[in-house]
Every structure is written in C-alpha cells, then in structure tokens.
Amino acid sequence: MAISPLEKQLAGFARWKQRQRKILDQLEPWLQQQNLYSSEIHHAIGRARAALRNDDITVAITGEFSRGKTELINALFFGNLGYRLLPTDAGRTTMCPTEILQDPEAEPCLRLLPIETRGHDISLFHLRQKPELWTTIPLQLDDPDVLEEQLKALTATKRVPRAQAAELGLFEEIDSQFADNTDDTVVIPRWRLAQLNIRHPLLAKGLRVIDTPGLNAVGNEPELTYEILPNAQAILLVLSADTGVTRSDLDIWQQCINPAGQLRQGVMVVLNKVDVLWDDLRPQEHIEERVLQQRSDVANMLDIRIEQTFAVSAQKALLARIRENHHLERRSGIHRLEDYLSTCVVENRRDLIMNDFTGEVQHAIESLENIIESRHKRTQKQIHSLHEVANRSDSSVAHLLRETQRDKKRYQASVEAYRESRREFQEHGRILLEALDLHSLDKVIEEARLEMSKAWTTPGLKEAMRILFDDINARMETVGQHTAAMRRLIRGIYRRFQTDHDFPPLQPAMFSIVRYQVELGMLHQEAEVFRKSPRTTMTEQHFVVKRYFRTIVDRARHIFREAHREAREWLEHALDPLTVEVKEYRGAISQQIRDLKHASQSRKTIQQRILLMEREARRLQIQLSSLQNVRQALNNPIIPNEQGKVRPKVIEGSNDSRLAR
C-alpha cells in the first residue's frame, strides 16, 4: 500500500530535525574552540537538542458521543491494516479517553486505569508512573478477531449506586439512558483512561492519537482539557454532518478548544457521516452545494475559516481503504482532511521548536554577534589609534596617555554604579522568585484545604475559596510589580553604558509575566463561576473541595511552576551580555594604556601591535560570518527532500586552528 501523506510528512520532519541537530553539533565545539561558549548558549543548545530528540506529534480527536470519532481514527490513521482496529459496534462507544501510541520498550498491550482511581488525590501524570494501579492486557496483533475482542474493553461500563457515581465525581455522567429508576443505580465507564500501545509506521515516527469520548469525559479530567489538548499539534472536533453544531458541540468548542476566544493553529472541524447527505436521485452538483453550505454554516457559527472544515464519511473511507475502492475513497472526503492534517501537524511542531527552542539558540547567537561586532569595532578603533600614535611626538603620546587614564577612572565609576544596580536587580529577583515559589504557595494551599474541610456551611466553604484565590492573585501582583521594576532597571543599566562609553545597542532578553497573568485571570474567572455555581451548593462538600483543587488549584500551581522556571532562567542570564561587555571594555582600555606606554619607548613595538590587531580583526570577522550562517540555517523552515543534505557546512574556518584563541 502507498505511503500515506502523514507518513511522508513525518519522514520529512525527521530529516529536518536531523539537519537542525547537525548544525548544533557543529556549533557547540566551534564555540568552545573560539572561547565563545557561555552558560546562556549551553542551556539554549541543551533545550533545543531535547526538543529535537522528542518525536511526539499529538493529534487529539474530540467531540460528543456517537459522532464517529473512533471510526475517523480507524480510517485516518489505521486504514492500511486491512481491518477495523478500534471497536465501533452500534450501541457501543469508547467510554474513556484513549491514548494510542507506540512504546518501543514495551510489548503491544492495552493498559487500563480503573475508574475508582478518581477517588485518589493523584494526578493522571503521576498515575501513569504507577503500573500497579493499571490493568494490562497483552495484545495479539497477528489475530484481528482476538484483537477485536480484546479492544472491546474500551467500551466497557459498570453499574454502580448513584451515590458511588457522585462520590467519584461522575454525577454529570448520569443520563436517562443509563439510569435505572427501580434500584437507583447508574451506568458509568469501567475505565478512567486507556493506553493502547501497538506497532504501526505512523506511531513509530512519533504520532500519538488521543480519543476523547464526549464533553463530560474531557471536563472531568482537567489534565486532558488544560494540558494535553492545548499542547496537541492538531485538534479535530468531530460533528455530525446532518445536524451541524449542536448545543453540546458548542460547549466542547467553547470550554475545551477555544476557551479564550482566540483560535489557535491546528484546529480542524470534521463534519462526519456526510454519506447521509448522499442521494443517488439528486444531481451530484446539488449534493456538493448542500455539503458546502453546511461547511459554511459551521465555519460562521464557530468563527473559523471554511478551509478548516471538512466533510467526511469515516465509515466509507475505512471501507474503501480495506477493499481498495479508490473511487469510494475519494468520494469519502478523507484525502482532503488527510492532506491538511499532515501539513498542519508537522508545521505546528516545527514552528514550536523554532520559536521556543532553536529560537533561544538564535537569540544567544545574536547576543554573541553583538559582542563580536563590539570587539571588532573596538579593534578597528585601536588600529586607527595606533596608526595615529605611531606618527605623533612623544609629548602628544604622553598627553593621550593622561586622557586615556582619566577615561579609565570615569569608566570605573560607571562599573561601581553597575555593581550597585546589579545588587538591586538581584534583590528584586529574590523577591520575585519567593512570590512564585511553589513550596511557599503549597503551604497556603494546604492551609486553605484545611479551612475548606472544616467549613460547616456552603457560604463558609465558598469564602475559603475566595480567600485562597485572593492570596494567589496577590502573589502574582507582587511578581508583576517586581518584574516591571527589573525591566526598568536593566534598561537603565544598558542605556548608561551605551551613552557614556559608546557600548553597542545590546538587546537584553526580557522576562514578561503578562502571559501568566492572563492565564491566571482566566482561571480566576473560572474559579468564580465554580464558586458561585448552584451545582457547588448542591454537591456533597468533600467532593466539592476535591474537585476545586483538581480543576482549579492544580492549574494555578502549574502556572506558578512555569513562571518560576522561566523567571529563574532569565535571572541567571539577563545581565550576561553586559557583563561580558564590561569586562572586555575594561581589558581594551587597559591594553590601550599599555600600548601608549610602549609607544613612548619604541615605535617598532607599535607596528608589531598593529599587525596583531589586524589579524584579530580578520578573526573576528570570520567568527561573525560563521555565526550569521548558523543563525540563518537554524531559521530555515524548509524540510529537505529525501535526497537533501542533512549535514550542512555552516561554520567557516572551524577546522583552522589558527583562528582559535
């Protein structure tokens, strides 16, 4: 069977990552050889390498029950197997979120996390690390019939008392189709999460597929809603072609996919089961117009481009691929979705690496370029000064020496002011990190948990929730104030040296707290809705507390953890470029004084010094050219074809030991 578009794109993406790694492999030893290696560039290269080693490409499929999500997964990713991989029998649907992946270190298996773990105060992330809590079923991939029976576990349910369902936080799962009025029991999913580990070419290249069964299942697992879905390279919202966007579809869109009203990249809306609109008694043009109108209506309602909507029949697509019916496959609409998805997931992942990881390397390289340009400028200035000194009288040289010594004293005063400003900067940073410190925040959270558990009334419980978030907001306000002060301080420090001592216009990296403030603000709004909700009033108190901490407080901790990490890294490197300039300027002015002293003794010494400085200028020019080549190569988004080079030569003179210091 022909290689799918997604497999081709993933193979090309692997070549692009290999090329980026090769560039970094050339860059690091060359920087060390040239004495340009810094802690900033070390951390940036390390993070970029880790991102380039990570092969994960996540595609999340979401939508309400019975929209055909599972069949779409079968057709889109596993149609080449020759049989239906995931169960889709009438009346049976996937009941728990399912991750489909390939773990090369484990045998093919289905891992199932019991629904009872919802009663544990442990995140899904940590539950993944506890194999003793999972049920593992070894899979027989070579026998489709046996495999089909094994995978029916994904649709398993169990009947429990209504009170137990509520205890597990599944009261929203209770539906008239499940409830039994005679014995007050309800049907709930048997499993909380499933991991399907199988061998497949797409999965081997890093593809991971997330199948989410309905709004309640997503909403009951905050890690799915607020971590896995936002970090997916593509999200497919599956609707039914004959109904368009229903109320529950819109809830999923607003709560899980587009909560901030700012549509992210990689979102696609699939109008599945389009074959219900097929009618052999109507002209094909009429059917196509009706489908296009349905896509347009959906695009307008969700405020997306019509190019992001796709009319598909997943069932017909899978049937066509199993029977190799190319006409039916084309008519199913699967090709257009497949092509768009293939390009989208790779471009999104590549852009993420370029913006967030190799972008850090590029910024560090730009800082080095500024430093080298400054060195080159000072070197040319020194050459010019030495030529002038060589033609001056001894008295003129003595006068110039006295002026230079006065310049050094003025510069020393600036250095003392810089040290004082640096101490002030570090003090602001200490307070900032204390406000973001998770250990300190956890103490406040634990105190709030105790207060909530002791609250006798619902108003008391809600008041404790309000006080906790007031404290969290106050901490972020402190962070914002000190961040603003530090930004002003660092700009002032840089500006003084640029104005008084002709330093190059360095662009210091800046830490912005705005993104975290926006995330926390949105979370605060959600916390207020939760706090004031009638459901909160009507629900048993200890579960309200558990749900509040699982859905709200845990996400606040995540925001603080990420902000602390970014702030700490910024504090470590924010002043590095200026520190280098300060040291080099001091060395340059000291060397100038030595040159002037030698000039008064021997003009021959001056000529030798000019030759050395001219050689240094050439070396600096080669360094600068090499760094510019690296930066341009890292910024190249073009994916090489199968015959393309993956080991570009971007470092000039890297093997020339004469260029090393």
KEZA-36028 format. One record per residue (C-alpha): x, y, z. Coordinates in steps of 0.02 Angstrom, whole numbers. Layout:
residues N
[node [X Y Z]]
...
This chain:
residues 661
[node [0 0 0]]
[node [61 175 -41]]
[node [139 280 96]]
[node [12 399 171]]
[node [36 589 162]]
[node [57 597 350]]
[node [194 465 347]]
[node [285 564 210]]
[node [271 724 310]]
[node [334 641 469]]
[node [482 568 375]]
[node [523 740 306]]
[node [506 816 479]]
[node [630 687 544]]
[node [755 742 411]]
[node [729 925 459]]
[node [762 886 641]]
[node [917 787 594]]
[node [982 937 497]]
[node [950 1051 646]]
[node [1042 931 762]]
[node [1190 925 644]]
[node [1201 1115 646]]
[node [1204 1115 835]]
[node [1334 975 833]]
[node [1448 1088 729]]
[node [1410 1244 829]]
[node [1447 1187 1006]]
[node [1629 1128 987]]
[node [1667 1277 875]]
[node [1604 1398 1007]]
[node [1713 1311 1137]]
[node [1863 1321 1021]]
[node [1834 1506 993]]
[node [1809 1544 1179]]
[node [1630 1600 1142]]
[node [1543 1466 1244]]
[node [1433 1537 1383]]
[node [1308 1469 1508]]
[node [1168 1550 1407]]
[node [1216 1462 1246]]
[node [1246 1300 1342]]
[node [1068 1299 1413]]
[node [992 1354 1247]]
[node [1079 1216 1147]]
[node [1032 1087 1279]]
[node [847 1133 1273]]
[node [848 1137 1082]]
[node [929 965 1073]]
[node [799 894 1193]]
[node [658 966 1087]]
[node [736 895 928]]
[node [752 723 1008]]
[node [568 723 1056]]
[node [472 638 916]]
[node [298 663 990]]
[node [166 728 870]]
[node [-3 733 959]]
[node [-170 733 869]]
[node [-324 746 981]]
[node [-494 691 919]]
[node [-637 764 1021]]
[node [-824 782 1007]]
[node [-984 719 1085]]
[node [-1036 536 1096]]
[node [-1088 448 935]]
[node [-1008 571 815]]
[node [-898 436 738]]
[node [-734 491 816]]
[node [-668 314 836]]
[node [-711 267 657]]
[node [-624 425 597]]
[node [-467 369 690]]
[node [-481 198 608]]
[node [-497 272 434]]
[node [-374 415 451]]
[node [-228 326 534]]
[node [-255 138 527]]
[node [-346 107 363]]
[node [-192 16 295]]
[node [-213 -126 421]]
[node [-348 -209 316]]
[node [-471 -219 461]]
[node [-559 -107 588]]
[node [-438 -81 732]]
[node [-546 6 863]]
[node [-720 -59 906]]
[node [-868 41 839]]
[node [-1017 -77 854]]
[node [-1190 0 856]]
[node [-1241 44 1033]]
[node [-1061 30 1095]]
[node [-945 178 1102]]
[node [-775 216 1176]]
[node [-811 261 1357]]
[node [-643 326 1418]]
[node [-507 440 1349]]
[node [-386 332 1249]]
[node [-205 367 1203]]
[node [-140 271 1052]]
[node [49 265 1041]]
[node [200 155 1013]]
[node [317 122 1159]]
[node [469 33 1085]]
[node [520 -28 1258]]
[node [356 -118 1292]]
[node [265 -261 1207]]
[node [98 -218 1121]]
[node [-33 -203 1256]]
[node [-188 -114 1316]]
[node [-166 -27 1484]]
[node [-325 19 1577]]
[node [-338 133 1728]]
[node [-489 89 1839]]
[node [-621 222 1861]]
[node [-602 204 2050]]
[node [-437 299 2041]]
[node [-541 457 2026]]
[node [-557 442 2213]]
[node [-369 463 2233]]
[node [-288 632 2257]]
[node [-160 591 2123]]
[node [-143 673 1953]]
[node [-152 573 1792]]
[node [31 617 1762]]
[node [83 528 1923]]
[node [-41 386 1898]]
[node [47 347 1735]]
[node [202 309 1838]]
[node [111 182 1948]]
[node [95 21 1845]]
[node [24 -74 1993]]
[node [-138 27 1978]]
[node [-165 -19 1795]]
[node [-241 -172 1715]]
[node [-131 -230 1570]]
[node [-193 -341 1428]]
[node [-59 -411 1309]]
[node [-121 -390 1131]]
[node [-118 -518 990]]
[node [-90 -404 840]]
[node [-73 -550 720]]
[node [-252 -609 752]]
[node [-381 -473 709]]
[node [-527 -572 782]]
[node [-445 -595 951]]
[node [-384 -415 947]]
[node [-561 -355 914]]
[node [-622 -444 1070]]
[node [-479 -377 1174]]
[node [-510 -196 1122]]
[node [-694 -206 1167]]
[node [-631 -166 1342]]
[node [-628 16 1284]]
[node [-818 15 1280]]
[node [-840 -70 1449]]
[node [-959 3 1578]]
[node [-1016 -46 1752]]
[node [-1174 -19 1854]]
[node [-1148 65 2023]]
[node [-1258 151 2152]]
[node [-1295 331 2111]]
[node [-1207 385 2271]]
[node [-1046 298 2219]]
[node [-1052 383 2049]]
[node [-1070 551 2135]]
[node [-928 506 2253]]
[node [-816 480 2102]]
[node [-871 646 2029]]
[node [-971 565 1890]]
[node [-1139 640 1932]]
[node [-1132 730 1765]]
[node [-1117 561 1680]]
[node [-1289 509 1744]]
[node [-1408 509 1597]]
[node [-1583 445 1571]]
[node [-1519 310 1455]]
[node [-1410 242 1596]]
[node [-1518 271 1750]]
[node [-1622 131 1824]]
[node [-1769 206 1917]]
[node [-1807 44 2010]]
[node [-1643 18 2102]]
[node [-1565 193 2098]]
[node [-1410 136 2004]]
[node [-1322 210 1855]]
[node [-1202 151 1721]]
[node [-1028 230 1721]]
[node [-868 194 1623]]
[node [-769 48 1691]]
[node [-605 133 1650]]
[node [-540 309 1678]]
[node [-402 308 1547]]
[node [-336 185 1418]]
[node [-166 174 1335]]
[node [-158 71 1176]]
[node [21 25 1133]]
[node [36 -53 960]]
[node [161 -65 818]]
[node [124 47 669]]
[node [231 152 547]]
[node [147 316 596]]
[node [161 283 782]]
[node [343 232 759]]
[node [378 407 690]]
[node [309 488 847]]
[node [122 505 811]]
[node [13 496 966]]
[node [-177 498 948]]
[node [-294 550 1088]]
[node [-476 492 1076]]
[node [-589 586 1197]]
[node [-768 522 1223]]
[node [-880 671 1248]]
[node [-883 833 1348]]
[node [-909 753 1518]]
[node [-759 638 1500]]
[node [-649 784 1447]]
[node [-717 904 1577]]
[node [-695 778 1717]]
[node [-510 761 1679]]
[node [-429 935 1691]]
[node [-262 870 1629]]
[node [-345 825 1463]]
[node [-433 992 1448]]
[node [-295 1108 1505]]
[node [-132 1019 1466]]
[node [-148 881 1336]]
[node [-272 966 1218]]
[node [-184 1137 1217]]
[node [-16 1054 1183]]
[node [-80 946 1040]]
[node [-14 991 867]]
[node [-189 963 797]]
[node [-364 954 870]]
[node [-507 881 769]]
[node [-682 924 828]]
[node [-799 794 755]]
[node [-979 843 718]]
[node [-1121 754 630]]
[node [-1146 818 453]]
[node [-1336 809 462]]
[node [-1353 910 623]]
[node [-1208 1032 613]]
[node [-1161 1117 777]]
[node [-1272 1064 922]]
[node [-1277 1142 1096]]
[node [-1162 1009 1168]]
[node [-1043 1027 1020]]
[node [-1034 1213 1054]]
[node [-998 1180 1238]]
[node [-848 1073 1191]]
[node [-788 1209 1072]]
[node [-802 1348 1200]]
[node [-741 1253 1352]]
[node [-604 1142 1283]]
[node [-545 1202 1112]]
[node [-569 1390 1104]]
[node [-596 1447 1285]]
[node [-509 1616 1266]]
[node [-596 1660 1103]]
[node [-428 1664 1014]]
[node [-421 1517 894]]
[node [-255 1428 896]]
[node [-173 1345 747]]
[node [-203 1163 708]]
[node [-390 1159 739]]
[node [-500 1066 614]]
[node [-687 1036 616]]
[node [-743 872 537]]
[node [-924 851 481]]
[node [-930 662 489]]
[node [-1060 543 417]]
[node [-1078 653 264]]
[node [-1142 500 170]]
[node [-1313 531 249]]
[node [-1323 679 129]]
[node [-1282 571 -22]]
[node [-1433 541 -132]]
[node [-1420 447 -295]]
[node [-1585 526 -352]]
[node [-1512 701 -345]]
[node [-1378 779 -457]]
[node [-1202 771 -385]]
[node [-1188 960 -401]]
[node [-1340 982 -289]]
[node [-1264 868 -156]]
[node [-1098 960 -162]]
[node [-1185 1128 -142]]
[node [-1279 1064 10]]
[node [-1118 998 88]]
[node [-1029 1163 53]]
[node [-1172 1259 132]]
[node [-1162 1150 287]]
[node [-974 1182 300]]
[node [-1003 1368 278]]
[node [-1136 1371 414]]
[node [-1020 1281 535]]
[node [-874 1396 494]]
[node [-982 1550 526]]
[node [-1050 1483 690]]
[node [-877 1439 757]]
[node [-792 1591 678]]
[node [-662 1492 583]]
[node [-607 1485 401]]
[node [-707 1368 290]]
[node [-541 1288 241]]
[node [-534 1220 418]]
[node [-696 1122 394]]
[node [-702 951 313]]
[node [-849 844 258]]
[node [-802 662 279]]
[node [-879 491 289]]
[node [-759 397 402]]
[node [-855 234 383]]
[node [-850 241 192]]
[node [-667 293 196]]
[node [-620 144 303]]
[node [-723 27 195]]
[node [-641 96 38]]
[node [-466 75 107]]
[node [-496 -102 166]]
[node [-571 -150 -4]]
[node [-453 -38 -103]]
[node [-601 52 -183]]
[node [-515 212 -242]]
[node [-674 293 -309]]
[node [-764 274 -143]]
[node [-608 331 -50]]
[node [-603 494 -150]]
[node [-790 522 -125]]
[node [-775 496 64]]
[node [-678 660 79]]
[node [-538 580 181]]
[node [-400 636 63]]
[node [-428 823 88]]
[node [-430 804 277]]
[node [-277 692 273]]
[node [-176 815 167]]
[node [-222 964 276]]
[node [-188 870 438]]
[node [-21 804 375]]
[node [44 977 335]]
[node [-32 1056 489]]
[node [39 942 623]]
[node [216 948 554]]
[node [216 1136 528]]
[node [147 1167 702]]
[node [276 1055 784]]
[node [416 1129 680]]
[node [361 1308 719]]
[node [353 1266 904]]
[node [533 1203 901]]
[node [592 1353 800]]
[node [503 1482 908]]
[node [528 1409 1080]]
[node [691 1311 1070]]
[node [805 1345 922]]
[node [739 1523 940]]
[node [829 1528 1108]]
[node [990 1474 1022]]
[node [966 1609 890]]
[node [941 1741 1025]]
[node [1100 1683 1111]]
[node [1192 1689 944]]
[node [1127 1866 914]]
[node [1199 1915 1084]]
[node [1366 1840 1031]]
[node [1358 1933 865]]
[node [1332 2097 959]]
[node [1481 2058 1070]]
[node [1592 2013 922]]
[node [1536 2166 824]]
[node [1581 2270 977]]
[node [1751 2185 986]]
[node [1779 2214 802]]
[node [1731 2397 819]]
[node [1850 2421 966]]
[node [1988 2329 873]]
[node [1970 2442 720]]
[node [1969 2593 835]]
[node [2128 2532 919]]
[node [2212 2503 750]]
[node [2166 2680 699]]
[node [2231 2749 863]]
[node [2394 2652 849]]
[node [2424 2721 674]]
[node [2398 2896 743]]
[node [2513 2864 891]]
[node [2650 2800 776]]
[node [2656 2971 692]]
[node [2645 3078 849]]
[node [2780 3159 953]]
[node [2824 3094 1125]]
[node [2734 3241 1208]]
[node [2574 3205 1110]]
[node [2582 3022 1161]]
[node [2603 3073 1343]]
[node [2452 3188 1331]]
[node [2347 3050 1253]]
[node [2402 2931 1392]]
[node [2341 3051 1526]]
[node [2172 3069 1437]]
[node [2152 2881 1424]]
[node [2192 2859 1608]]
[node [2056 2986 1651]]
[node [1935 2890 1539]]
[node [1976 2733 1637]]
[node [1933 2820 1801]]
[node [1766 2878 1732]]
[node [1733 2703 1670]]
[node [1774 2632 1841]]
[node [1642 2746 1917]]
[node [1515 2675 1794]]
[node [1566 2499 1842]]
[node [1536 2538 2026]]
[node [1363 2605 1983]]
[node [1332 2447 1880]]
[node [1378 2337 2027]]
[node [1257 2431 2140]]
[node [1118 2416 2009]]
[node [1156 2232 1991]]
[node [1135 2206 2178]]
[node [967 2296 2169]]
[node [919 2189 2019]]
[node [962 2030 2113]]
[node [860 2086 2265]]
[node [707 2114 2156]]
[node [738 1943 2081]]
[node [746 1862 2252]]
[node [577 1934 2300]]
[node [504 1887 2131]]
[node [559 1705 2148]]
[node [493 1698 2327]]
[node [322 1754 2265]]
[node [324 1616 2133]]
[node [398 1483 2247]]
[node [292 1325 2246]]
[node [341 1271 2423]]
[node [278 1435 2492]]
[node [121 1426 2385]]
[node [88 1246 2438]]
[node [86 1298 2621]]
[node [-51 1424 2583]]
[node [-145 1295 2479]]
[node [-136 1166 2618]]
[node [-199 1293 2746]]
[node [-344 1333 2628]]
[node [-382 1148 2607]]
[node [-394 1128 2796]]
[node [-507 1281 2810]]
[node [-621 1214 2674]]
[node [-630 1041 2753]]
[node [-678 1120 2920]]
[node [-810 1235 2846]]
[node [-981 1192 2917]]
[node [-1081 1285 2787]]
[node [-1075 1311 2599]]
[node [-1050 1500 2620]]
[node [-901 1463 2732]]
[node [-831 1347 2601]]
[node [-853 1475 2463]]
[node [-772 1610 2570]]
[node [-619 1499 2596]]
[node [-609 1476 2407]]
[node [-614 1665 2381]]
[node [-478 1696 2511]]
[node [-364 1568 2431]]
[node [-377 1645 2259]]
[node [-356 1820 2330]]
[node [-190 1761 2401]]
[node [-140 1683 2234]]
[node [-184 1843 2142]]
[node [-87 1948 2269]]
[node [68 1842 2238]]
[node [54 1867 2050]]
[node [29 2054 2078]]
[node [192 2058 2177]]
[node [278 1967 2035]]
[node [211 2093 1910]]
[node [273 2242 2012]]
[node [449 2174 2033]]
[node [459 2117 1852]]
[node [416 2294 1795]]
[node [547 2368 1913]]
[node [679 2246 1850]]
[node [640 2283 1668]]
[node [661 2470 1702]]
[node [822 2438 1797]]
[node [901 2328 1665]]
[node [859 2453 1527]]
[node [936 2593 1630]]
[node [1096 2494 1658]]
[node [1115 2456 1473]]
[node [1072 2634 1422]]
[node [1205 2711 1536]]
[node [1346 2611 1458]]
[node [1283 2644 1283]]
[node [1275 2832 1315]]
[node [1432 2858 1420]]
[node [1551 2732 1344]]
[node [1486 2701 1168]]
[node [1433 2522 1202]]
[node [1340 2435 1060]]
[node [1148 2439 1065]]
[node [1129 2273 1156]]
[node [955 2198 1164]]
[node [939 2113 1334]]
[node [818 1968 1348]]
[node [664 2020 1446]]
[node [550 1917 1557]]
[node [365 1951 1533]]
[node [238 1899 1663]]
[node [91 1952 1554]]
[node [56 1778 1484]]
[node [47 1703 1657]]
[node [-60 1848 1720]]
[node [-183 1818 1578]]
[node [-190 1631 1613]]
[node [-218 1663 1798]]
[node [-350 1793 1760]]
[node [-446 1670 1652]]
[node [-428 1538 1788]]
[node [-493 1662 1917]]
[node [-649 1690 1812]]
[node [-675 1503 1802]]
[node [-646 1487 1990]]
[node [-780 1618 2022]]
[node [-903 1525 1910]]
[node [-864 1365 2005]]
[node [-881 1452 2173]]
[node [-1049 1532 2133]]
[node [-1121 1385 2037]]
[node [-1285 1311 2104]]
[node [-1208 1139 2074]]
[node [-1071 1183 2200]]
[node [-1207 1222 2327]]
[node [-1299 1059 2294]]
[node [-1149 942 2289]]
[node [-1078 850 2438]]
[node [-946 960 2520]]
[node [-793 849 2523]]
[node [-812 813 2337]]
[node [-829 999 2300]]
[node [-663 1028 2388]]
[node [-580 885 2293]]
[node [-647 945 2126]]
[node [-597 1125 2162]]
[node [-418 1076 2197]]
[node [-410 958 2050]]
[node [-484 1077 1921]]
[node [-432 1249 1985]]
[node [-292 1244 2112]]
[node [-185 1117 2021]]
[node [-187 1227 1866]]
[node [-138 1379 1970]]
[node [11 1279 2033]]
[node [57 1237 1854]]
[node [53 1422 1806]]
[node [165 1468 1953]]
[node [284 1324 1917]]
[node [309 1377 1736]]
[node [325 1561 1781]]
[node [455 1518 1915]]
[node [556 1414 1792]]
[node [558 1550 1660]]
[node [596 1688 1785]]
[node [740 1590 1862]]
[node [819 1558 1692]]
[node [801 1742 1646]]
[node [882 1799 1809]]
[node [1030 1686 1776]]
[node [1068 1760 1604]]
[node [987 1933 1591]]
[node [1146 2030 1627]]
[node [1269 1911 1542]]
[node [1292 2012 1380]]
[node [1325 2173 1477]]
[node [1441 2084 1599]]
[node [1545 2022 1453]]
[node [1550 2198 1377]]
[node [1602 2275 1544]]
[node [1747 2154 1562]]
[node [1803 2172 1381]]
[node [1794 2362 1382]]
[node [1898 2364 1541]]
[node [2026 2250 1457]]
[node [2027 2356 1299]]
[node [2058 2520 1391]]
[node [2194 2439 1497]]
[node [2275 2375 1337]]
[node [2265 2548 1261]]
[node [2358 2620 1411]]
[node [2493 2486 1392]]
[node [2509 2524 1206]]
[node [2532 2709 1240]]
[node [2666 2674 1370]]
[node [2757 2561 1247]]
[node [2740 2692 1110]]
[node [2842 2815 1210]]
[node [2982 2686 1216]]
[node [2980 2608 1042]]
[node [2888 2644 879]]
[node [2934 2467 819]]
[node [2827 2394 958]]
[node [2679 2494 891]]
[node [2697 2419 717]]
[node [2700 2243 789]]
[node [2546 2283 889]]
[node [2456 2347 732]]
[node [2492 2182 642]]
[node [2421 2083 788]]
[node [2265 2191 794]]
[node [2235 2175 606]]
[node [2247 1986 622]]
[node [2124 1993 767]]
[node [2003 2097 662]]
[node [2006 1965 524]]
[node [1974 1827 651]]
[node [1826 1921 724]]
[node [1754 1946 550]]
[node [1761 1759 517]]
[node [1678 1724 685]]
[node [1540 1846 644]]
[node [1511 1771 471]]
[node [1504 1595 543]]
[node [1377 1643 675]]
[node [1268 1729 545]]
[node [1273 1570 439]]
[node [1219 1465 588]]
[node [1077 1582 633]]
[node [1012 1582 454]]
[node [1025 1392 444]]
[node [931 1368 608]]
[node [796 1485 544]]
[node [770 1383 385]]
[node [595 1305 392]]
[node [613 1210 227]]
[node [602 1022 251]]
[node [737 935 147]]
[node [680 804 22]]
[node [742 626 31]]
[node [898 670 -70]]
[node [928 832 26]]
[node [1083 860 131]]
[node [1063 837 316]]
[node [1239 889 361]]
[node [1259 1068 301]]
[node [1427 1154 322]]
[node [1386 1316 411]]
[node [1544 1353 512]]
[node [1681 1444 419]]
[node [1857 1404 469]]
[node [1801 1283 606]]
[node [1949 1168 569]]
[node [2076 1308 559]]
[node [2172 1305 722]]
[node [2250 1473 678]]
[node [2082 1554 711]]
[node [2069 1486 888]]
[node [2116 1598 1031]]
